Amino acid sequence: MRDSSLKRSLGVDLTRSIKESRVLLVGAGGIGCELLKNLVLTGFGEIHIIDLDTIDLSNLNRQFLFRNEHIKKSKALVAKEVAQKFRPDAKLEAHHANIMDPQFNISWFGSFTLVFNALDNLAARRYVNKMCLRANVPLIESGTMGFNGQVQVIKKGESECYDCNPKETPKSFPVCTIRSTPSQAIHCIVWAKSFLVPELFGNSEDESDEVDNTENAENANEVEELRKEALEFKALRESIGTEEGHQQVFDKVFKADIERLRGMEDMWKTRKAPELLDLVQLQEQSASIDSAISTKDQKVWSLAENFAVFKDSFNRLSQRLKELQAATTPDQAPPILTFDKDDVDTLDFVAAAANLRAAIFHIEPNSKFEIKRMAGNIIPAIATTNAMTAGLCVLQSFKVLQNDLAHAKTVFLERSGARAINSESLKPPNPNCPMCSFAQVRVEIDPRRAEFKDLVEILENDLAYTEGLSLFFNEVGIYEPDYDDNLTKPFSHFGISNGDVLTVMDEKDEDTRVILDVLILERTESTSADSKPAKLLEMVEIPSKPKPPVVPSPEMKQLSISASTADGKPTSDAAAIDDTLVTGKRKREGEDEGGDRSPGGSNEHSAKRPASRPIVDSSEPIILDDDDEEGIIELDD
């Protein structure tokens, strides 16, 4: 019945394309849950879901696939299990992993018909954008922030990619989910602000009756763990005001909880495991530290200084809470303390606790001033916005499956304005985009025989690269004409294997080619000794970079005017000057005749010189929303 309804609504051809498709959903949070439901009920053939997070109690009010019994479990695995009930014949595959893990290479991305992004940070968004461009797979990018949402269709060579418009460093950090495996400072800050402060000085979410009662025996272990944790925090709250209170809190959140995470070995296969802090050592190191260190809000405190502020602020908050409790009558609600960025005591506690947690997970600490800025600017997610955005993603995917990008749109959800939903046609790619203005070739190698010189010969002989050729792998220089030490080394020496990509930079002064990505494919069958150890699988025309427009300086404009005749027509000198302005052939100031081919302005070459290609700054703050799965997409409107 459902299939016949789809055929009547969408047509036979589109319904067939949907059923034959193989799609990837990156992220199983607010948008991800809504999107997975839509994909399953629409009849998409094979759906892969990937997410590295686990379910938190704060997710349940809007991530409708999850229930109380799912807390602490993998989002991807639970989403698959629940969505399967909507359509038992659906082919679903879940991956509890990071999309940036090396096993998810270009070949893996290339196996999908379409990719949907429901991510929470710029680094992962840019990574998926890059992989989809390299694999030539269409991408539906989406994000929400409060009441605003956006959907963008990305197809290599036909529309703007995620990086075609430069993105400024975000100033807001919409977050509410507490990450069990933090990778950014903002995760630690929100953990301290939205979890630790309420658990110790406010109303605990884990004391609800739903946590303590269940009829599902299969989830008895999970419920028992939640009950145990609730009792542990109840004991901590009872220790507030005692001399050992701060030690008991430290042992719970910085020792016992971390030991539990370290025991989950699968989590740390591709990243460094958290390290335990030594309480005795910190107590000794902080003994002589003045509590006034907390007033130095521009300074990044040391580990011992953070412990001193943690202890001092905990004692201050404990004293405040005890005084409030003593002044409360039996008919009044029990007093609580809540975080306020302008409250010195709670801000000190959040800053110190966040930095201690950051140290455990090998994350750079922040100053109290910076933590105040981030912790005070949290934007909530709206379930309705997530649902509308997910629906728009599926509608745009129909255009992609029909190869009808001319009618695909970038769609904006806006609370203000005359219309709630606005759209615009897809814009062409930015010719100067550092991410999508590249060419790509595939080179097949025999991993047992191929050496790096075999690839260089292909570039020089088959693709006509001459001077100015530089090769990079993972942003590290491997070859330049003046640095050929690596020519006789095998690809395995650099860790290059099947599906990896090398970057070729053309640094000639004239007619410079765009960046070239070389996809390495290893032969699976043995070859004879007289066969080539490496070969180009297809010829590709590598275009030249567009010449930047020349903006005439005031001096050049004045010179052109002075060289004109009385009737306004240019003299031959003026014409020559104007030609210089148009063609851009005037020699750059300070450039010698030989030209300068190195991006740093030096002719010296280094094997570890960074590539000219702009590299994403992994230290920049990420955009999150309060379910940890969506963020705003910043585009020129």
MARZAMI-998733 format. One record per residue (C-alpha): y, z, x; residue in one letter; chain. Coordinates in nm, 3 decimals. Example, Ala and Ser with C-alpha at 12.3 -4.5 7.8 and 13.67 -1.06 7.14 Angstrom:
MARZAMI-998733
-0.450_0.780_1.230_a_A
-0.106_0.714_1.367_s_A
***
This chain:
MARZAMI-998733
0.000_0.000_0.000_m_A
0.238_0.089_0.283_r_A
0.165_-0.238_0.465_d_A
0.228_-0.447_0.155_s_A
0.559_-0.267_0.099_s_A
0.661_-0.337_0.459_l_A
0.576_-0.706_0.424_k_A
0.787_-0.732_0.110_r_A
1.077_-0.549_0.276_s_A
1.068_-0.696_0.626_l_A
0.876_-1.022_0.590_g_A
0.536_-1.122_0.720_v_A
0.649_-1.233_1.069_d_A
0.850_-0.920_1.150_l_A
0.576_-0.694_1.013_t_A
0.325_-0.870_1.239_r_A
0.555_-0.828_1.543_s_A
0.593_-0.458_1.465_i_A
0.218_-0.404_1.436_k_A
0.150_-0.593_1.761_e_A
0.420_-0.411_1.958_s_A
0.369_-0.148_2.228_r_A
0.669_0.083_2.251_v_A
0.777_0.379_2.465_l_A
0.974_0.674_2.329_l_A
1.143_0.878_2.604_v_A
1.228_1.224_2.469_g_A
1.078_1.424_2.181_a_A
1.372_1.643_2.081_g_A
1.617_1.607_1.792_g_A
1.648_1.227_1.790_i_A
1.297_1.189_1.935_g_A
1.126_1.371_1.646_c_A
1.314_1.167_1.386_e_A
1.253_0.845_1.577_l_A
0.881_0.906_1.621_l_A
0.844_0.965_1.247_k_A
1.030_0.638_1.177_n_A
0.824_0.440_1.427_l_A
0.494_0.570_1.290_v_A
0.581_0.511_0.924_l_A
0.726_0.166_0.999_t_A
0.390_0.065_1.144_g_A
0.462_0.015_1.514_f_A
0.132_-0.071_1.679_g_A
0.110_0.153_1.987_e_A
0.357_0.433_2.062_i_A
0.378_0.628_2.387_h_A
0.578_0.954_2.387_i_A
0.696_1.122_2.708_i_A
0.877_1.453_2.746_d_A
0.866_1.724_3.012_l_A
0.989_2.012_2.792_d_A
0.812_2.280_2.593_t_A
0.906_2.394_2.242_i_A
1.149_2.683_2.205_d_A
1.222_2.895_1.898_l_A
1.577_2.757_1.884_s_A
1.438_2.402_1.838_n_A
1.274_2.470_1.503_l_A
1.579_2.442_1.279_n_A
1.619_2.067_1.341_r_A
1.317_1.932_1.533_q_A
1.111_1.909_1.217_f_A
0.778_1.814_1.380_l_A
0.752_2.159_1.534_f_A
0.654_2.491_1.375_r_A
0.648_2.852_1.486_n_A
0.289_2.824_1.609_e_A
0.393_2.544_1.846_h_A
0.634_2.757_2.052_i_A
0.565_2.736_2.429_k_A
0.360_2.417_2.383_k_A
0.441_2.068_2.511_s_A
0.687_1.875_2.292_k_A
0.518_1.542_2.361_a_A
0.166_1.664_2.285_l_A
0.263_1.848_1.967_v_A
0.479_1.557_1.846_a_A
0.181_1.324_1.884_k_A
-0.052_1.566_1.703_e_A
0.180_1.615_1.405_v_A
0.295_1.252_1.377_a_A
-0.067_1.137_1.376_q_A
-0.106_1.303_1.034_k_A
0.162_1.073_0.890_f_A
-0.056_0.772_0.970_r_A
-0.406_0.855_1.096_p_A
-0.469_0.498_1.211_d_A
-0.159_0.495_1.436_a_A
-0.227_0.458_1.808_k_A
-0.029_0.735_1.980_l_A
-0.030_0.842_2.344_e_A
0.154_1.150_2.476_a_A
0.265_1.229_2.831_h_A
0.378_1.581_2.921_h_A
0.567_1.465_3.229_a_A
0.901_1.360_3.375_n_A
0.991_0.995_3.312_i_A
1.125_0.985_3.670_m_A
0.782_1.070_3.818_d_A
0.654_0.799_4.055_p_A
0.347_0.708_3.848_q_A
0.575_0.559_3.583_f_A
0.662_0.254_3.792_n_A
0.794_-0.091_3.705_i_A
0.450_-0.225_3.616_s_A
0.406_0.059_3.368_w_A
0.747_-0.002_3.211_f_A
0.671_-0.374_3.199_g_A
0.366_-0.313_2.980_s_A
0.589_-0.219_2.684_f_A
0.748_-0.447_2.427_t_A
1.043_-0.213_2.378_l_A
1.171_0.122_2.509_v_A
1.361_0.384_2.305_f_A
1.575_0.641_2.488_n_A
1.631_0.987_2.333_a_A
1.728_1.163_2.653_l_A
1.952_1.451_2.746_d_A
2.112_1.367_3.080_n_A
2.287_1.089_3.267_l_A
2.050_1.078_3.563_a_A
1.743_1.014_3.345_a_A
1.934_0.769_3.123_r_A
2.042_0.568_3.425_r_A
1.691_0.576_3.565_y_A
1.534_0.439_3.245_v_A
1.814_0.182_3.222_n_A
1.738_0.068_3.578_k_A
1.362_0.052_3.524_m_A
1.396_-0.146_3.200_c_A
1.629_-0.393_3.372_l_A
1.384_-0.438_3.660_r_A
1.089_-0.473_3.423_a_A
1.295_-0.700_3.191_n_A
1.210_-0.484_2.890_v_A
1.463_-0.435_2.608_p_A
1.603_-0.082_2.575_l_A
1.745_0.091_2.266_i_A
1.977_0.363_2.399_e_A
2.087_0.642_2.165_s_A
2.269_0.972_2.171_g_A
2.450_1.227_1.958_t_A
2.716_1.490_2.014_m_A
2.795_1.704_1.716_g_A
2.881_1.474_1.425_f_A
2.915_1.167_1.652_n_A
2.632_0.933_1.739_g_A
2.579_0.599_1.905_q_A
2.311_0.331_1.940_v_A
2.323_0.055_2.200_q_A
2.090_-0.242_2.255_v_A
2.038_-0.332_2.623_i_A
1.871_-0.654_2.739_k_A
1.895_-0.783_3.093_k_A
2.120_-1.086_3.125_g_A
2.217_-1.083_2.757_e_A
2.409_-0.760_2.696_s_A
2.585_-0.481_2.876_e_A
2.359_-0.225_3.037_c_A
2.418_0.149_3.040_y_A
2.607_0.128_3.371_d_A
2.821_-0.178_3.294_c_A
3.103_0.060_3.204_n_A
3.171_0.337_3.458_p_A
3.122_0.683_3.314_k_A
3.354_0.966_3.404_e_A
3.205_1.302_3.492_t_A
3.150_1.473_3.156_p_A
3.372_1.769_3.079_k_A
3.155_1.912_2.800_s_A
2.800_2.042_2.808_f_A
2.644_2.042_2.460_p_A
2.335_2.258_2.500_v_A
2.137_2.524_2.317_c_A
1.776_2.481_2.421_t_A
1.673_2.708_2.706_i_A
1.477_2.507_2.958_r_A
1.160_2.664_3.087_s_A
1.186_2.452_3.404_t_A
1.557_2.419_3.482_p_A
1.673_2.136_3.704_s_A
2.051_2.171_3.664_q_A
2.288_2.465_3.691_a_A
2.384_2.422_3.324_i_A
2.025_2.507_3.222_h_A
2.046_2.841_3.403_c_A
2.389_2.915_3.254_i_A
2.275_2.853_2.898_v_A
1.958_3.054_2.958_w_A
2.171_3.354_3.058_a_A
2.428_3.300_2.780_k_A
2.208_3.203_2.485_s_A
1.885_3.384_2.566_f_A
1.924_3.679_2.799_l_A
2.244_3.827_2.654_v_A
2.119_3.818_2.290_p_A
1.776_3.952_2.388_e_A
1.922_4.251_2.573_l_A
2.244_4.328_2.386_f_A
2.220_4.133_2.057_g_A
1.968_4.036_1.790_n_A
1.635_3.913_1.924_s_A
1.501_3.598_1.758_e_A
1.144_3.685_1.857_d_A
1.133_3.997_1.638_e_A
1.116_3.796_1.315_s_A
0.821_3.848_1.079_d_A
0.713_3.485_1.124_e_A
0.627_3.553_1.484_v_A
0.420_3.858_1.407_d_A
0.219_3.712_1.118_n_A
0.004_3.400_1.105_t_A
-0.309_3.285_0.926_e_A
-0.387_3.016_1.184_n_A
-0.652_3.155_1.416_a_A
-0.616_2.859_1.653_e_A
-0.268_2.981_1.747_n_A
-0.362_3.347_1.784_a_A
-0.315_3.337_2.162_n_A
0.031_3.186_2.137_e_A
0.139_3.432_1.870_v_A
0.000_3.719_2.074_e_A
0.205_3.604_2.374_e_A
0.520_3.591_2.159_l_A
0.447_3.936_2.021_r_A
0.392_4.066_2.373_k_A
0.722_3.918_2.492_e_A
0.907_4.064_2.191_a_A
0.768_4.407_2.271_l_A
0.866_4.371_2.636_e_A
1.228_4.296_2.543_f_A
1.223_4.580_2.292_k_A
1.125_4.813_2.575_a_A
1.404_4.669_2.790_l_A
1.659_4.735_2.516_r_A
1.539_5.094_2.496_e_A
1.593_5.127_2.872_s_A
1.958_5.027_2.839_i_A
2.178_5.305_2.969_g_A
1.914_5.446_3.204_t_A
1.943_5.440_3.580_e_A
1.643_5.206_3.617_e_A
1.750_4.968_3.338_g_A
1.868_4.684_3.564_h_A
1.547_4.708_3.771_q_A
1.328_4.675_3.462_q_A
1.524_4.369_3.345_v_A
1.496_4.217_3.693_f_A
1.119_4.277_3.705_d_A
1.077_4.108_3.365_k_A
1.297_3.796_3.386_v_A
1.308_3.732_3.762_f_A
0.957_3.841_3.857_k_A
0.697_3.857_3.577_a_A
0.827_3.547_3.391_d_A
0.852_3.351_3.716_i_A
0.501_3.450_3.824_e_A
0.377_3.317_3.488_r_A
0.554_2.985_3.545_l_A
0.420_2.960_3.902_r_A
0.071_2.998_3.760_g_A
0.112_2.673_3.565_m_A
0.019_2.457_3.864_e_A
0.039_2.125_3.677_d_A
0.414_2.177_3.634_m_A
0.475_2.173_4.008_w_A
0.274_1.872_4.120_k_A
0.586_1.658_4.159_t_A
0.853_1.924_4.215_r_A
0.900_2.241_4.417_k_A
0.764_2.554_4.253_a_A
1.002_2.843_4.183_p_A
1.027_3.121_4.441_e_A
1.022_3.493_4.368_l_A
1.317_3.710_4.464_l_A
1.259_4.029_4.663_d_A
1.410_4.319_4.464_l_A
1.388_4.572_4.748_v_A
1.555_4.336_4.993_q_A
1.834_4.252_4.748_l_A
1.896_4.622_4.682_q_A
1.931_4.688_5.054_e_A
2.158_4.387_5.114_q_A
2.383_4.466_4.817_s_A
2.420_4.838_4.886_a_A
2.743_4.793_5.084_s_A
2.896_4.523_4.862_i_A
3.206_4.624_4.669_d_A
3.180_4.568_4.294_s_A
3.526_4.410_4.313_a_A
3.353_4.094_4.439_i_A
3.329_3.993_4.072_s_A
3.706_3.939_4.063_t_A
3.678_3.659_4.319_k_A
3.603_3.393_4.060_d_A
3.673_3.092_4.285_q_A
3.418_3.204_4.544_k_A
3.051_3.107_4.527_v_A
2.879_3.443_4.567_w_A
2.586_3.495_4.800_s_A
2.245_3.598_4.664_l_A
2.313_3.964_4.746_a_A
2.659_3.945_4.589_e_A
2.511_3.796_4.271_n_A
2.263_4.084_4.256_f_A
2.546_4.335_4.302_a_A
2.744_4.176_4.015_v_A
2.427_4.154_3.802_f_A
2.361_4.527_3.845_k_A
2.726_4.629_3.794_d_A
2.787_4.411_3.486_s_A
2.454_4.518_3.329_f_A
2.558_4.883_3.365_n_A
2.903_4.808_3.216_r_A
2.751_4.632_2.916_l_A
2.493_4.908_2.872_s_A
2.766_5.170_2.867_q_A
2.968_4.971_2.611_r_A
2.668_4.930_2.384_l_A
2.579_5.300_2.404_k_A
2.934_5.396_2.309_e_A
2.928_5.160_2.010_l_A
2.590_5.294_1.899_q_A
2.717_5.652_1.921_a_A
3.012_5.567_1.696_a_A
2.798_5.386_1.435_t_A
2.702_5.565_1.114_t_A
2.352_5.525_0.961_p_A
2.482_5.304_0.679_d_A
2.634_5.054_0.924_q_A
2.458_4.762_1.091_a_A
2.350_4.831_1.450_p_A
2.621_4.715_1.694_p_A
2.561_4.417_1.920_i_A
2.737_4.252_2.213_l_A
2.785_3.876_2.223_t_A
2.896_3.641_2.497_f_A
3.261_3.551_2.513_d_A
3.396_3.346_2.803_k_A
3.709_3.561_2.797_d_A
3.511_3.888_2.804_d_A
3.490_3.992_3.170_v_A
3.171_4.198_3.132_d_A
2.960_3.932_2.958_t_A
3.097_3.655_3.179_l_A
3.010_3.850_3.495_d_A
2.658_3.914_3.365_f_A
2.601_3.548_3.270_v_A
2.740_3.418_3.601_a_A
2.528_3.652_3.814_a_A
2.208_3.608_3.610_a_A
2.249_3.227_3.605_a_A
2.296_3.212_3.982_n_A
1.994_3.435_4.045_l_A
1.782_3.206_3.827_r_A
1.929_2.901_4.002_a_A
1.819_3.042_4.339_a_A
1.464_3.085_4.208_i_A
1.451_2.716_4.104_f_A
1.623_2.582_4.419_h_A
1.945_2.490_4.237_i_A
2.289_2.522_4.394_e_A
2.486_2.823_4.262_p_A
2.831_2.794_4.103_n_A
3.147_3.001_4.116_s_A
3.230_3.228_3.825_k_A
3.526_3.000_3.745_f_A
3.301_2.693_3.712_e_A
3.041_2.884_3.510_i_A
3.312_2.999_3.269_k_A
3.417_2.637_3.214_r_A
3.063_2.520_3.142_m_A
2.944_2.820_2.940_a_A
3.250_2.810_2.716_g_A
3.207_2.450_2.605_n_A
2.880_2.422_2.414_i_A
2.865_2.164_2.134_i_A
2.589_2.201_1.871_p_A
2.363_1.924_1.746_a_A
2.365_1.820_1.382_i_A
2.027_1.738_1.226_a_A
2.177_1.477_0.991_t_A
2.339_1.293_1.283_t_A
2.005_1.286_1.464_n_A
1.831_1.142_1.156_a_A
2.095_0.873_1.101_m_A
2.093_0.775_1.468_t_A
1.713_0.747_1.473_a_A
1.722_0.521_1.166_g_A
1.980_0.297_1.329_l_A
1.759_0.271_1.639_c_A
1.474_0.125_1.432_v_A
1.705_-0.116_1.248_l_A
1.835_-0.249_1.581_q_A
1.482_-0.277_1.717_s_A
1.406_-0.527_1.437_f_A
1.673_-0.760_1.584_k_A
1.513_-0.730_1.927_v_A
1.163_-0.804_1.798_l_A
1.296_-1.111_1.618_q_A
1.478_-1.230_1.934_n_A
1.797_-1.218_1.730_d_A
2.033_-1.038_1.972_l_A
2.323_-1.242_1.833_a_A
2.309_-1.015_1.527_h_A
2.229_-0.693_1.713_a_A
2.509_-0.434_1.722_k_A
2.633_-0.135_1.912_t_A
2.670_0.122_1.633_v_A
2.894_0.429_1.626_f_A
2.869_0.731_1.396_l_A
3.205_0.903_1.357_e_A
3.301_1.194_1.136_r_A
3.670_1.098_1.134_s_A
3.816_0.763_1.031_g_A
3.792_0.536_0.732_a_A
3.420_0.466_0.780_r_A
3.138_0.693_0.897_a_A
2.946_0.402_1.054_i_A
3.120_0.140_1.269_n_A
2.973_-0.134_1.482_s_A
3.061_-0.409_1.725_e_A
2.876_-0.712_1.862_s_A
2.694_-0.676_2.191_l_A
2.914_-0.749_2.491_k_A
2.799_-0.974_2.777_p_A
2.694_-0.807_3.103_p_A
2.965_-0.699_3.344_n_A
2.935_-0.946_3.637_p_A
3.036_-0.667_3.875_n_A
2.796_-0.407_3.737_c_A
2.613_-0.240_4.026_p_A
2.297_-0.197_3.818_m_A
2.232_-0.517_3.620_c_A
2.408_-0.785_3.826_s_A
2.107_-0.834_4.050_f_A
1.832_-1.090_4.098_a_A
1.464_-1.008_4.130_q_A
1.163_-1.166_4.299_v_A
0.799_-1.065_4.317_r_A
0.615_-1.061_4.648_v_A
0.238_-1.019_4.666_e_A
0.105_-0.850_4.979_i_A
-0.233_-0.775_5.131_d_A
-0.195_-0.400_5.196_p_A
-0.452_-0.415_5.476_r_A
-0.282_-0.693_5.676_r_A
0.082_-0.729_5.573_a_A
0.356_-0.613_5.807_e_A
0.723_-0.582_5.736_f_A
0.801_-0.898_5.931_k_A
0.603_-1.098_5.671_d_A
0.856_-1.001_5.406_l_A
1.150_-1.080_5.635_v_A
1.003_-1.426_5.698_e_A
0.982_-1.489_5.322_i_A
1.346_-1.390_5.280_l_A
1.461_-1.611_5.567_e_A
1.235_-1.914_5.516_n_A
1.178_-1.928_5.139_d_A
1.500_-1.771_5.010_l_A
1.734_-1.890_5.287_a_A
1.877_-1.554_5.392_y_A
2.046_-1.572_5.730_t_A
2.302_-1.339_5.882_e_A
2.409_-1.032_5.690_g_A
2.058_-0.949_5.565_l_A
1.982_-0.578_5.515_s_A
1.680_-0.417_5.348_l_A
1.659_-0.072_5.195_f_A
1.386_0.139_5.039_f_A
1.486_0.451_4.846_n_A
1.840_0.409_4.982_e_A
1.723_0.423_5.346_v_A
1.786_0.123_5.569_g_A
1.468_-0.039_5.704_i_A
1.587_-0.369_5.853_y_A
1.899_-0.543_5.978_e_A
1.932_-0.831_6.226_p_A
2.044_-0.583_6.493_d_A
1.778_-0.328_6.396_y_A
1.432_-0.483_6.404_d_A
1.222_-0.190_6.525_d_A
1.024_-0.182_6.199_n_A
0.911_-0.545_6.188_l_A
0.555_-0.483_6.309_t_A
0.496_-0.176_6.092_k_A
0.279_-0.191_5.777_p_A
0.431_-0.128_5.436_f_A
0.235_0.196_5.409_s_A
0.436_0.333_5.703_h_A
0.740_0.356_5.472_f_A
0.540_0.481_5.173_g_A
0.577_0.143_4.999_i_A
0.295_0.072_4.758_s_A
0.215_-0.131_4.447_n_A
0.507_-0.146_4.202_g_A
0.772_-0.024_4.447_d_A
1.103_-0.205_4.485_v_A
1.299_-0.287_4.800_l_A
1.668_-0.370_4.786_t_A
1.809_-0.668_4.976_v_A
2.180_-0.668_5.055_m_A
2.365_-0.985_5.155_d_A
2.669_-0.884_5.357_e_A
2.810_-1.222_5.459_k_A
3.185_-1.256_5.430_d_A
3.167_-1.588_5.247_e_A
2.954_-1.681_4.946_d_A
2.788_-1.339_4.932_t_A
2.482_-1.322_4.711_r_A
2.419_-1.057_4.449_v_A
2.182_-0.771_4.521_i_A
1.817_-0.878_4.529_l_A
1.533_-0.649_4.419_d_A
1.194_-0.729_4.572_v_A
0.903_-0.604_4.360_l_A
0.597_-0.540_4.578_i_A
0.259_-0.617_4.421_l_A
-0.060_-0.537_4.610_e_A
-0.358_-0.773_4.600_r_A
-0.661_-0.616_4.442_t_A
-0.919_-0.862_4.576_e_A
-0.998_-0.919_4.942_s_A
-0.857_-1.232_5.107_t_A
-0.962_-1.446_5.399_s_A
-0.812_-1.399_5.743_a_A
-0.634_-1.736_5.730_d_A
-0.451_-1.660_5.403_s_A
-0.093_-1.539_5.414_k_A
-0.063_-1.160_5.421_p_A
0.244_-1.188_5.194_a_A
0.365_-1.460_4.960_k_A
0.648_-1.521_4.714_l_A
0.505_-1.554_4.363_l_A
0.788_-1.765_4.222_e_A
1.111_-1.921_4.343_m_A
1.426_-1.763_4.205_v_A
1.781_-1.884_4.240_e_A
1.995_-1.599_4.370_i_A
2.353_-1.638_4.248_p_A
2.665_-1.553_4.447_s_A
2.877_-1.252_4.367_k_A
3.183_-1.334_4.155_p_A
3.503_-1.337_4.357_k_A
3.736_-1.055_4.258_p_A
4.073_-1.165_4.120_p_A
4.353_-1.157_4.374_v_A
4.654_-0.955_4.264_v_A
4.965_-1.076_4.449_p_A
5.167_-0.807_4.619_s_A
5.543_-0.778_4.550_p_A
5.613_-0.918_4.897_e_A
5.397_-1.226_4.827_m_A
5.569_-1.282_4.492_k_A
5.913_-1.260_4.654_q_A
5.805_-1.499_4.928_l_A
5.685_-1.748_4.666_s_A
6.017_-1.729_4.478_i_A
6.217_-1.773_4.796_s_A
6.020_-2.085_4.887_a_A
6.099_-2.258_4.555_s_A
6.358_-2.534_4.518_t_A
6.672_-2.503_4.311_a_A
6.512_-2.670_4.009_d_A
6.228_-2.421_4.008_g_A
5.965_-2.654_4.155_k_A
5.775_-2.513_4.453_p_A
5.818_-2.658_4.798_t_A
5.511_-2.743_5.005_s_A
5.534_-2.398_5.168_d_A
5.547_-2.233_4.828_a_A
5.250_-2.436_4.713_a_A
5.055_-2.322_5.017_a_A
5.145_-1.962_4.939_i_A
5.043_-1.999_4.575_d_A
4.717_-2.156_4.684_d_A
4.654_-1.850_4.896_t_A
4.709_-1.630_4.593_l_A
4.471_-1.835_4.379_v_A
4.189_-1.894_4.625_t_A
4.202_-1.555_4.792_g_A
4.136_-1.719_5.132_k_A
4.407_-1.526_5.311_r_A
4.247_-1.324_5.591_k_A
4.225_-0.952_5.519_r_A
4.473_-0.744_5.711_e_A
4.323_-0.607_6.031_g_A
4.013_-0.829_6.013_e_A
3.903_-0.997_6.330_d_A
3.775_-1.352_6.345_e_A
3.413_-1.247_6.347_g_A
3.444_-1.052_6.022_g_A
3.308_-0.710_5.942_d_A
2.971_-0.709_5.772_r_A
2.910_-0.338_5.753_s_A
3.018_-0.161_5.434_p_A
3.159_0.130_5.627_g_A
3.404_-0.083_5.820_g_A
3.210_-0.075_6.147_s_A
2.986_-0.327_6.319_n_A
2.750_-0.054_6.430_e_A
2.417_-0.062_6.247_h_A
2.195_0.232_6.162_s_A
1.849_0.253_6.015_a_A
1.965_0.529_5.785_k_A
2.297_0.382_5.683_r_A
2.339_0.417_5.305_p_A
2.321_0.101_5.100_a_A
2.633_-0.073_4.978_s_A
2.491_-0.052_4.628_r_A
2.653_0.239_4.443_p_A
2.415_0.530_4.420_i_A
2.406_0.767_4.124_v_A
2.539_1.109_4.219_d_A
2.251_1.339_4.135_s_A
2.476_1.643_4.164_s_A
2.704_1.545_3.878_e_A
2.673_1.762_3.567_p_A
2.464_1.629_3.283_i_A
2.546_1.588_2.917_i_A
2.314_1.781_2.690_l_A
2.316_1.874_2.327_d_A
2.182_2.189_2.182_d_A
1.829_2.058_2.138_d_A
1.820_1.940_2.498_d_A
1.729_1.586_2.407_e_A
2.042_1.391_2.320_e_A
2.376_1.331_2.485_g_A
2.675_1.115_2.419_i_A
2.684_0.755_2.542_i_A
3.028_0.680_2.677_e_A
3.137_0.322_2.614_l_A
3.475_0.153_2.587_d_A
3.550_0.141_2.214_d_A
***
